[in-house]
Amino acid sequence: MAPADVAAGSAPGPALLLFYGGTFDPIHNGHLAIARHARDELAVPVRLMPAADPPHRPPPGADAAQRTRMLELAIAGEPGLQVDTRELQRAARQPGVPSWSVDTLREIRAETGAAQPLALLMGADSLLGLPTWHEWEHLLDLAHIVVADRPGSVLETAMPAVLERRLQGAWADAPACLRERAAGRVWRLRQPLQAESATAVRRLIASGGDWQQLLPAAVAGYVAAHGLYGCGATT
């Protein structure tokens, strides 16, 4: 199915709303690979949702406006990829209130109703870290999870026991299962992802390494123009 068909909502069955949350600090080619593959595999648009300052990790290296602008530059001209700034808007309305994913899903669920299929897209590392998230046990009550593997995935060998118990019986056999109910299933998105991480990209930028090819060209230009992540710094 072509991306244009996905953007037009041509897939049969109830429409799945798919949200890809993250700090995107900065958005890199690995993020885009996940978003594109999820869009094409599930035949739905992907809403990339930049986080406010997450309570479970250090503050971002770029501010909210800069991270949002980089997202906009990265997906310009990409059918079926959208930017959703609801978490940043909520942070502006409620300064100092932590940005919890479970609250975001509750907000979306309140808007869409109890029957609307929702899904949260995340990488395998994020899935393995779910037990550290606020009220993580309730995420599957509110949405499905679509998990994208990295090369050499360790989902089978490194999953915490408490998470394994929570996900028992939740794994979906096919992506169509995500349209059959509003929440509660986990679909494993298998693909050859790029192995870079935002942390590694920031380190390369700060050290003056060869980082430009890891970002969309427009994002690399923005980073250089604004001196983000130590770009252009002298020692």
Sequence and secondary structure as in RCSB ss.txt:
>XXXX:A:sequence
MAPADVAAGSAPGPALLLFYGGTFDPIHNGHLAIARHARDELAVPVRLMPAADPPHRPPPGADAAQRTRMLELAI
AGEPGLQVDTRELQRAARQPGVPSWSVDTLREIRAETGAAQPLALLMGADSLLGLPTWHEWEHLLDLAHIVVADR
PGSVLETAMPAVLERRLQGAWADAPACLRERAAGRVWRLRQPLQAESATAVRRLIASGGDWQQLLPAAVAGYVAA
HGLYGCGATT
>XXXX:A:secstr
  HHHHHTT  SSS  EEEEEE  TT  HHHHHHHHHHHHHHTS EEEEE SS TTS   SS HHHHHHHHHHHH
TT TTEEE  HHHHHHHHSTT    HHHHHHHHHHHH TTS EEEEEEHHHHHTGGGSTTGGGHHHH EEEEE  
TT  HHHH  HHHHHHHTTTB SSGGGGGSSSS  EEEE        HHHHHHHHHHT S GGGS HHHHHHHHH
HTGGGTT   
